[in-house]
Amino acid sequence: MEIGLSLEAGTILHTGDVLSNGTGLILVNQLPEKVLHVKAKNDNESLSVYVQLGHIIGNRHRPISISTDGSVMFPIHDDSEVELFTKLFHEIIDHITLTIQEHVFVANQGMNVHEH
């Protein structure tokens, strides 16, 4: 079923949200998308690695999700972006693992603000 929505600016829908149009309910179900999953290999160096990761990913204005295990995920549109980020991560590439995964991506709250 296709529907049209008119939402207030800045409204973000998440999996599990329920919408009502007065005649029925609609459950929002976000589809999995391709993400780049990045994790530090060594906990002893992880602070420095994650600071550099945040700087590089932030310069590309990408939303991120930080998992409880310390790994970072962000959406990518195609596999060519893996090559781009591999080059951008050149100074820390030996200290991280990069994998492409399919996940329902939900950015951490407050990390999608962009101001200059």
C-alpha positions in Angstrom: 0.0 0.0 0.0 1.3 3.5 -0.8 0.3 6.5 1.2 1.2 10.2 1.1 2.3 12.0 4.3 2.6 15.6 5.1 4.8 15.9 8.2 6.2 18.9 10.1 9.8 19.8 9.1 12.3 17.8 11.0 9.9 14.9 11.8 11.7 11.6 11.7 9.9 8.3 11.6 11.4 5.2 13.2 10.6 1.5 13.1 7.8 0.8 15.5 6.2 4.3 15.2 2.4 4.1 14.7 0.5 6.6 12.6 -3.2 7.1 12.6 -5.3 8.7 9.8 -8.5 8.5 11.7 -9.7 5.4 9.8 -6.8 3.0 10.5 -3.3 2.6 11.9 -0.1 2.4 10.0 3.0 0.7 11.6 6.3 2.2 10.4 8.8 -0.5 9.4 12.2 0.7 8.3 14.1 -1.4 5.7 17.6 -2.6 6.3 20.3 -0.6 4.4 23.9 -1.0 3.6 26.2 0.3 6.4 29.9 0.4 6.9 30.7 -1.2 10.3 34.0 0.0 11.9 35.6 -1.3 15.0 39.0 -0.8 16.7 41.2 -3.9 16.7 42.9 -3.1 20.0 41.3 -1.6 23.1 44.6 0.0 24.1 44.5 2.3 21.1 40.7 2.6 20.8 40.4 6.2 22.2 42.8 7.7 19.6 41.3 5.6 16.8 37.7 6.6 17.6 38.6 10.3 17.9 40.2 10.1 14.4 37.2 8.1 13.1 34.8 10.7 14.4 36.7 13.5 12.8 36.9 11.8 9.4 33.3 10.6 9.4 32.1 14.0 10.7 33.9 15.9 8.0 31.7 13.9 5.5 28.6 14.9 7.5 27.5 11.2 7.9 25.1 10.2 10.6 26.5 7.5 12.9 25.4 4.9 15.3 27.7 3.8 18.1 27.0 0.3 19.4 27.5 -0.9 23.0 30.6 -2.8 21.9 32.2 0.5 20.8 31.8 -0.1 17.0 30.6 2.6 14.7 28.2 2.2 11.8 27.1 4.7 9.1 25.1 4.3 5.9 26.8 3.9 2.6 25.0 4.1 -0.8 27.3 1.9 -2.8 30.5 -0.2 -2.5 32.6 2.6 -4.0 32.3 4.4 -0.7 34.1 1.6 1.0 37.2 2.4 -1.2 36.8 6.1 -0.4 36.6 5.6 3.4 39.5 3.1 3.2 41.6 5.9 1.7 40.3 8.4 4.3 41.1 6.1 7.1 44.7 5.5 5.8 46.4 6.6 9.0 44.4 4.2 11.2 43.5 1.4 8.7 45.8 -1.1 10.4 44.0 -0.5 13.7 40.4 -1.0 12.5 38.2 -3.6 10.9 35.9 -2.5 8.2 32.9 -4.6 7.1 29.8 -4.0 5.0 26.6 -5.1 6.7 22.9 -4.7 6.2 21.1 -3.2 9.2 18.1 -1.1 10.0 20.1 2.1 10.7 19.1 4.4 13.5 21.5 7.3 14.2 22.3 8.1 17.8 20.2 11.0 19.0 21.8 14.4 18.9 24.5 13.3 16.4 22.7 14.5 13.3 23.1 18.2 14.0 24.9 20.1 11.3 25.9 23.7 11.9 28.8 25.9 10.7 
